[in-house]
Amino acid sequence: MNKTHFFRISKKVFPFFILFFILSSSINSYAQHSTSSPYSRFGIGDISSRGNSQTYGLGGVSAAVRSSFSLNSVNPASYTGLLANTFLLDLGINYKSSAFVVDGQNQYNNDANISHFAFAFSAKNWLYFSAGIKPTSYVGYNIEHTYTLADQTESLVSYSGQGGINKVYMGTAVHLFKRLSIGLNVNYNFGTLQKTSSAYLPTDGGSTVVDATESNVFKKFTPDFGIQYTDSIFGESVFTLGVVYNQQAKYNTYTELLTKRFLSINGNSYNDTIQHVETPEGTITIPASFGVGFAVNFKNKFLIAADYYQQDWTNAGIENIGDFSLTKEYTASAGLEFIPKLGGNKLHQNIRYRVGGYFKNSYLQANDQNINVSALTVGIGFPFKGNSNILNMAFELGKRGTQENSLLQENFALFSLSFSLHDYWFRKFKYN
């Protein structure tokens, strides 16, 4: 790479790196995820979906998906699918509506979150870079339960939580050979999980409230590795095999336990601190995950893809999860994309139509019963300003858990919206 080309790239990319570091440094504002799921009380919370709005519409497949006009950070080897001398900016949001059912009672919640912010560009026709921010997990719940004491008075106990884990990544990918690409993401994982238990106790002439808040702080660098092998089959069709490996992350968590008591007696209020303990020596392990998948692109008209991921949580070292336990997680997903006529002169010829689904044997288990997740997905991609910029939308309808054994079932609908903005850099045009 000559110096002139390097400085041109630096001048183009510099404003996006400035924006990227501003967003990544705003940890407190970005970390305030929104979720209302009681299941987020356990483990590290609700683990966010892989991919973006394009792959959501395909059932979440990502290991072998590669595109010139969409960024797939799940497998960093896919960055080599971008065209040379191009820049791609991708940002999206998710909106989720849930109905929780337990013992015949219903509760409804709605949540919205930033799903990702990322960009990628090619430095050479064999070397690619990417950076971005995305959530790893969400915590957000508020559960209340009334107990009848021995003297027939009632005590109200509530459990609430907030926070989550995020990751900022910087990645690169190269063509090793004509058909083989490898990629690496270096992630900085950070976040705080805060859980509070509160007990209300009636007393003669007043009441007592005891609050206990536990905060776990996470900070860790981890790498993700990806490989994609692409070859032509059946003439103009392309087959891609993808492999993804996310390394285990062992967190030296900083834990703070704060217990306070609030007294109300004859109209007068008092409060004091019962306990304030800091324990920086705790550890929590997020296990390694492995994924493999394939995709077949038939003449840029049909895309068929499928994935399988696994992650063993049995030795994660996460405590205080009540009657729940952690187990192995498996996810199988598949999707189909159809484009009537890519590169056609009319808008409707270039619209991407997507459909898919997935089944997840999740890492949570209660009463020897897995809290499984299954969903069907549909999606659509609208090109604008030519065919290189895409507005992606996806809709997911699914179920998590079961009503059996007095467990909680979540019926949910998730809507995802993202923009993939594409630009050509440093191309020489000839005019007659």
Secondary structure as UniProt FT lines:
FT   HELIX           3..25
FT   HELIX           27..30
FT   HELIX           38..41
FT   TURN            43..44
FT   STRAND          46..47
FT   HELIX           53..56
FT   TURN            57..60
FT   HELIX           76..81
FT   TURN            84..85
FT   STRAND          86..102
FT   TURN            103..104
FT   STRAND          105..124
FT   TURN            125..126
FT   STRAND          127..148
FT   TURN            150..151
FT   STRAND          154..175
FT   STRAND          180..203
FT   TURN            204..205
FT   STRAND          206..233
FT   TURN            234..236
FT   STRAND          237..246
FT   STRAND          249..265
FT   TURN            266..267
FT   STRAND          268..286
FT   STRAND          289..298
FT   TURN            299..301
FT   STRAND          302..312
FT   TURN            314..315
FT   TURN            322..323
FT   STRAND          324..326
FT   STRAND          328..338
FT   TURN            342..343
FT   HELIX           347..350
FT   STRAND          352..361
FT   STRAND          364..366
FT   TURN            367..368
FT   STRAND          369..370
FT   STRAND          373..384
FT   TURN            385..388
FT   STRAND          389..401
FT   HELIX           404..406
FT   STRAND          409..424
//
